[in-house]
Amino acid sequence: MSKRIALIATVLLAAAGLAVSAATAASKKPTVKHASHLLVGINDEADTLYGNPASAFATLKSLKTQVLRVNLYWGGTKWAVANSGRPKDPMDPGDTAYDWALYDRLVKYATDNDIQVVFSILFTPGWANGGKARTVPPKNYTDLQNFAYAAAERYSGLWIPPTWQQNASLGIGSSPLPKVNLWTAWNEPNNPLWLTPQYKKIGRRWRVESAFQYAKICNAVMAGVHSRFLGPLPDEHVACGVTGPKGNDAPNSTRPSVDPLTFLAQAHRFGMKTFDVYAHHPYANSGQEPPSYVPTGKAKRRVQLGNINTLLKLISSYYGPKHLWITEYGYETNPPDKSIFGTSWRNQAKYMSQAYGIARKNPRIDMMLWFMIRDEARLGGWQSGLETIKNRRKPSWNVFKAIPRG
């Protein structure tokens, strides 16, 4: 370990020198004016990660995508990095228990197409939580911290993979892998689909267990990515929260969940130390609610785009004026989705334009990612794509391309 860290530290110093030189040179060039501070992108891994990345990234490029968010599975799926058992050296990206091949490929394609990657570290391998469900957090959070460290080191822009992890056909050889510096800690931890349990009874009272455990998840990912043993690496950004828009706050229900305001308050109470940026998914609750809609009455603790400042105010009260990433957003269309969540193709395009306009006007929102490129085949899935499953483009396709980029 010490030799690898020393090597990174040496290269970091050299890189810092180059960065100063590059900055000096850049200052002599005309300033490029951007129409917006907002980064515009897509949340979609079906094709980019485990599908056909060549066609997927050609599509992303044609859509002028700046940022792509995908899950970096620690465990829990066949695409997970750490499925082979506990690594001998969990902080070493080259440990033989790790399989990063899909992620190396994705990062290489993204870099070749000038697209930044947001990696969401997600799901627990069975060896880390006693063989429980992937949504159950690890028994020892040092395991998660070590994985975050290994991921940050691997995609530091300085790390050269060992020969057995190289892939000459993709240009992954004896040069450093591309850099990734945008991360989220988990996904929608206030939803039992992603983190369980949501509540736990302590004595006679219910504890918001998801927030209790999430405070440790955020702290572990922050500590791993920002480890002093990595330099620390410059310009790394970890988003915590990554909350869904609503929760029923009903611990006795069959599917309890936690509203995002309560979740943030409880995570802070339970020791969530800090983060670089907060993330949230301010979806509307139906296809008839425009982006400007403000939930009221019993729904007032939902956080949608229309009342996003409520969340920002609470963030400020605990952590100061941190900025926000919207790492998922979208409207499903009817056809094909005839449920309450579907809206017309025309409305989807209109709502997209309005939503990005709202985000762009908010100086604390730095990123907004649409979910997804193409509708899912099953009607029980998501139909918020810019095109149908048969590759027919919806009006939102051209609206997305025309949104001002940061």
C-alpha positions in Angstrom: 0.0 0.0 0.0 2.6 2.6 1.0 4.5 2.3 -2.3 1.3 2.8 -4.3 0.2 5.8 -2.2 3.7 7.3 -2.4 3.6 7.0 -6.2 0.2 8.7 -6.4 1.4 11.5 -4.1 4.4 12.0 -6.4 2.3 12.1 -9.5 -0.2 14.4 -7.8 2.6 16.9 -7.2 3.6 16.7 -10.8 0.0 17.0 -12.0 -0.5 20.0 -9.7 2.5 21.7 -11.4 1.1 20.9 -14.8 -2.3 22.2 -13.7 -0.7 25.6 -12.7 1.1 25.8 -16.1 -2.1 24.9 -17.9 -4.1 27.5 -15.9 -1.5 30.2 -16.7 -1.7 29.3 -20.4 -5.5 29.2 -20.4 -5.6 32.7 -18.9 -4.1 34.1 -22.1 -7.0 32.7 -24.2 -10.4 34.5 -24.7 -12.9 33.6 -22.0 -15.6 31.3 -23.2 -19.1 32.4 -22.2 -21.6 29.8 -21.2 -25.4 30.2 -21.4 -25.9 28.5 -18.0 -24.2 27.3 -14.9 -26.3 24.1 -15.1 -24.8 20.8 -16.2 -27.3 18.8 -18.3 -27.2 15.0 -18.5 -28.8 11.6 -18.4 -29.3 8.9 -15.8 -29.2 5.7 -17.7 -27.1 2.6 -17.3 -29.1 -0.1 -19.3 -27.1 0.4 -22.5 -24.1 2.3 -21.3 -23.0 -0.1 -18.6 -24.2 -3.6 -19.6 -25.7 -3.0 -23.0 -24.1 -1.8 -26.2 -21.9 1.1 -25.2 -20.8 2.0 -28.7 -24.3 2.8 -29.8 -25.3 4.2 -26.4 -22.5 6.7 -26.3 -23.1 7.7 -29.9 -26.7 8.5 -28.8 -25.5 10.4 -25.7 -23.1 12.4 -27.9 -25.9 13.3 -30.4 -28.0 14.5 -27.4 -25.2 16.8 -26.3 -25.0 15.0 -22.9 -22.6 16.6 -20.5 -23.0 14.1 -17.6 -24.0 10.5 -17.3 -24.9 8.9 -14.0 -24.7 5.1 -13.5 -24.6 2.9 -10.4 -21.2 1.6 -9.3 -22.4 -1.6 -7.7 -20.3 -2.7 -4.7 -22.5 -5.8 -4.4 -25.9 -7.1 -5.0 -26.0 -7.5 -8.8 -24.2 -9.6 -11.4 -22.5 -6.4 -12.5 -21.0 -5.7 -9.0 -17.3 -5.1 -8.5 -17.0 -7.1 -5.3 -19.0 -10.3 -5.9 -16.0 -12.7 -5.5 -15.7 -12.4 -1.7 -13.8 -10.2 0.7 -10.7 -8.7 -0.9 -7.3 -9.4 0.7 -6.4 -5.7 0.3 -9.8 -3.9 0.0 -8.1 -0.5 -0.6 -6.2 -1.8 -3.6 -8.1 -1.4 -6.9 -5.9 -4.2 -8.3 -7.0 -6.8 -5.7 -8.0 -10.0 -7.5 -11.4 -10.1 -5.8 -12.4 -7.0 -7.7 -13.9 -7.0 -11.2 -14.0 -3.4 -12.7 -14.1 -4.4 -16.4 -17.6 -3.0 -17.1 -16.8 0.3 -15.3 -13.4 0.7 -17.0 -15.2 0.3 -20.4 -17.9 2.8 -19.5 -15.4 5.4 -18.2 -13.2 5.0 -21.4 -16.3 5.5 -23.7 -17.4 8.5 -21.6 -14.0 10.1 -21.8 -13.7 9.5 -25.5 -17.1 11.3 -25.9 -16.4 14.2 -23.5 -19.0 13.1 -21.0 -18.4 13.3 -17.3 -19.5 10.3 -15.2 -21.3 10.3 -11.9 -20.8 7.0 -10.1 -23.4 6.1 -7.4 -21.8 3.6 -5.0 -24.7 1.2 -4.2 -25.7 -2.1 -2.6 -23.9 -4.3 -0.1 -22.1 -7.6 -1.0 -23.3 -10.6 1.1 -19.9 -11.0 2.6 -20.1 -7.5 4.2 -23.6 -7.8 5.8 -23.8 -11.4 6.9 -25.5 -12.7 3.7 -28.5 -10.4 4.1 -30.3 -8.6 1.3 -28.3 -6.2 -0.8 -30.3 -3.3 0.6 -29.0 -4.0 4.1 -26.0 -1.9 5.0 -22.6 -3.4 6.0 -21.9 -4.6 9.5 -18.6 -2.7 9.4 -18.6 0.6 7.6 -14.9 0.4 7.2 -15.6 -2.1 4.4 -17.6 0.6 2.5 -15.0 3.2 3.2 -12.3 1.0 1.8 -14.3 0.3 -1.4 -14.9 4.0 -1.9 -11.2 4.5 -1.5 -10.4 1.8 -4.0 -12.9 3.3 -6.5 -11.5 6.9 -6.1 -8.0 5.6 -6.5 -8.8 3.5 -9.6 -10.5 6.5 -11.3 -8.1 9.2 -10.0 -6.7 9.7 -13.5 -3.4 8.5 -12.1 -3.9 4.8 -11.6 -2.5 2.2 -14.1 -4.3 -1.2 -13.9 -2.3 -4.4 -13.6 -1.8 -6.4 -16.8 -4.6 -8.8 -16.0 -7.1 -5.9 -15.8 -6.0 -4.3 -19.0 -8.0 -4.4 -22.3 -6.1 -3.4 -25.4 -9.2 -3.5 -27.6 -10.6 -0.6 -25.5 -7.3 1.3 -25.2 -7.1 0.3 -21.5 -3.4 -0.6 -21.2 -0.3 0.8 -19.6 -1.5 4.3 -19.2 -3.7 5.7 -16.4 -7.5 5.1 -16.4 -9.6 8.2 -17.0 -10.6 10.3 -14.1 -14.0 10.2 -12.3 -14.5 12.9 -9.7 -18.3 12.9 -9.3 -19.9 10.5 -6.8 -23.0 9.8 -4.9 -23.4 7.8 -1.7 -26.1 5.3 -2.4 -29.5 6.0 -4.1 -32.8 7.0 -2.5 -32.1 5.7 1.0 -35.5 7.0 2.2 -37.1 4.3 0.0 -37.1 0.6 1.0 -36.3 -0.4 -2.5 -32.8 0.8 -1.9 -32.1 0.7 1.9 -33.7 -1.4 4.6 -35.0 -1.3 7.2 -36.5 2.1 7.1 -37.5 2.0 10.7 -36.5 0.1 13.8 -38.2 0.1 17.2 -36.0 1.1 20.1 -37.8 0.5 23.3 -41.3 2.0 22.7 -40.2 4.4 20.0 -39.5 4.1 16.3 -36.1 5.2 15.1 -35.7 6.3 11.5 -33.3 3.5 10.9 -32.6 4.4 7.3 -31.3 7.8 8.3 -29.4 6.3 11.2 -27.6 3.9 8.9 -27.3 6.4 6.0 -25.4 8.9 8.2 -22.7 6.2 8.3 -23.0 5.5 4.6 -22.4 9.1 3.7 -19.5 9.4 6.2 -17.9 6.3 4.9 -18.0 7.3 1.2 -16.8 10.8 2.1 -13.9 9.4 4.1 -12.9 7.0 1.3 -13.0 9.4 -1.6 -11.4 12.2 0.3 -8.8 10.1 2.1 -5.6 12.0 2.9 -3.7 8.9 1.8 -4.9 9.7 -1.8 -3.3 13.1 -1.6 -6.1 14.0 -1.1 -7.2 13.9 -4.7 -8.1 17.3 -6.1 -11.6 18.4 -7.2 -13.5 15.3 -5.9 -17.2 15.8 -5.2 -19.4 13.5 -3.2 -23.1 14.0 -3.1 -25.1 12.6 -0.1 -28.8 12.4 0.4 -29.8 11.3 -3.1 -33.3 11.2 -1.7 -36.6 10.3 -3.4 -39.3 12.9 -3.4 -41.7 11.4 -0.8 -42.3 9.1 2.1 -45.3 7.9 4.0 -43.6 8.2 7.4 -45.6 5.2 8.5 -43.4 2.7 10.4 -46.3 0.3 11.0 -47.3 0.1 7.3 -46.4 -2.8 5.0 -44.0 -0.6 3.0 -42.7 2.2 5.2 -40.7 5.0 3.8 -39.5 8.4 5.0 -40.2 11.9 3.6 -37.0 13.7 2.4 -37.2 16.5 5.0 -37.5 14.2 7.9 -34.8 12.0 6.4 -32.3 14.9 6.2 -33.1 16.1 9.7 -32.7 12.6 11.2 -29.5 11.9 9.2 -28.0 15.1 10.6 -29.2 14.1 14.1 -27.5 10.7 13.8 -24.1 12.2 12.8 -24.0 12.7 9.1 -20.9 15.0 9.2 -20.7 16.8 5.9 -20.7 16.3 2.1 -19.6 18.3 -0.9 -23.1 18.6 -2.4 -26.6 17.3 -1.7 -28.6 15.3 -4.2 -32.3 14.9 -4.6 -34.9 13.5 -7.1 -37.8 16.0 -7.1 -40.2 13.9 -9.3 -43.8 15.0 -9.6 -46.4 12.7 -8.0 -48.5 12.4 -11.2 -48.3 13.3 -14.9 -50.8 16.1 -14.3 -48.5 18.0 -11.9 -46.3 20.5 -13.8 -42.8 21.2 -12.5 -43.9 24.3 -10.7 -46.5 22.4 -8.6 -46.1 22.9 -4.9 -47.4 20.1 -2.7 -49.8 21.1 0.1 -51.9 19.6 2.9 -50.9 16.1 3.7 -48.4 16.1 0.9 -46.6 19.2 2.0 -43.5 17.2 3.1 -43.0 15.9 -0.4 -40.1 17.8 -2.1 -40.7 18.4 -5.8 -39.2 20.9 -8.1 -41.9 23.5 -7.2 -40.9 23.6 -3.6 -37.2 22.7 -3.9 -36.2 25.7 -1.9 -37.8 24.1 1.2 -35.1 21.4 1.0 -32.4 23.9 0.3 -33.4 25.9 3.3 -33.1 22.9 5.5 -29.7 22.0 4.1 -28.5 25.5 4.9 -29.8 25.2 8.5 -27.6 22.2 9.1 -24.7 22.4 6.7 -24.6 26.0 5.3 -25.4 27.0 1.7 -24.4 23.7 0.0 -25.4 23.2 -3.6 -27.7 20.6 -5.0 -27.5 18.0 -7.8 -30.8 16.7 -9.3 -29.5 13.3 -10.2 -32.9 12.0 -11.4 -35.9 13.7 -12.9 -38.5 12.9 -15.6 -42.1 12.4 -16.7 -43.4 9.2 -18.0 -45.5 9.3 -21.2 -49.0 8.0 -22.2 -48.7 6.2 -24.4 -47.5 3.7 -23.3 -48.0 4.4 -19.6 -51.7 4.8 -18.9 -51.3 5.1 -15.1 -51.5 8.3 -13.1 -47.9 8.9 -13.8 -48.3 9.2 -17.6 -48.6 12.4 -19.5 -48.9 13.2 -23.2 -45.8 13.3 -25.3 -46.4 17.1 -25.8 -46.7 17.7 -22.1 -43.5 15.7 -21.4 -41.6 18.1 -23.7 -43.2 21.1 -22.2 -42.6 20.0 -18.7 -39.0 19.2 -19.5 -38.4 22.8 -20.8 -40.1 24.2 -17.7 -38.2 22.0 -15.3 -34.8 22.8 -16.7 -35.8 26.5 -16.7 -36.6 26.3 -13.0 -33.3 24.6 -12.2 -31.3 27.0 -14.3 -32.7 30.0 -12.4 -31.7 28.6 -9.1 -28.0 29.4 -8.4 -27.6 26.5 -6.0 -28.6 23.8 -8.5 -25.5 22.7 -10.4 -26.7 19.6 -12.3 -29.9 18.1 -13.6 -30.1 14.6 -15.1 -33.1 13.2 -17.0 -34.1 9.7 -16.4 -33.8 8.0 -19.1 -32.9 7.8 -22.9 -35.3 5.0 -23.9 -38.5 3.6 -22.4 -38.2 0.3 -20.6 -40.0 -2.6 -22.4 -42.1 -3.6 -19.5 -45.0 -1.4 -18.7 -44.4 -1.8 -15.0 -41.0 -0.1 -15.5 -40.3 3.4 -16.6 -41.5 5.2 -19.7 -39.9 8.6 -19.2 -37.5 8.1 -22.1 -36.8 10.5 -24.9 -37.6 7.8 -27.3 -39.9 4.7 -27.3 -38.7 1.1 -27.0 -38.9 1.0 -30.8 -36.6 4.0 -31.1 -39.3 6.5 -32.1 -38.2 9.9 -30.9 -40.6 11.9 -28.7 -40.8 15.7 -28.9 -38.7 15.8 -25.7 -35.7 14.6 -27.7 -35.2 17.9 -29.5 -36.1 19.9 -26.4 -33.4 18.1 -24.5 -30.8 19.0 -27.2 -31.8 22.6 -27.1 -31.5 23.1 -23.3 -28.7 25.6 -22.5 -25.6 23.9 -21.1 -23.3 25.0 -18.3 
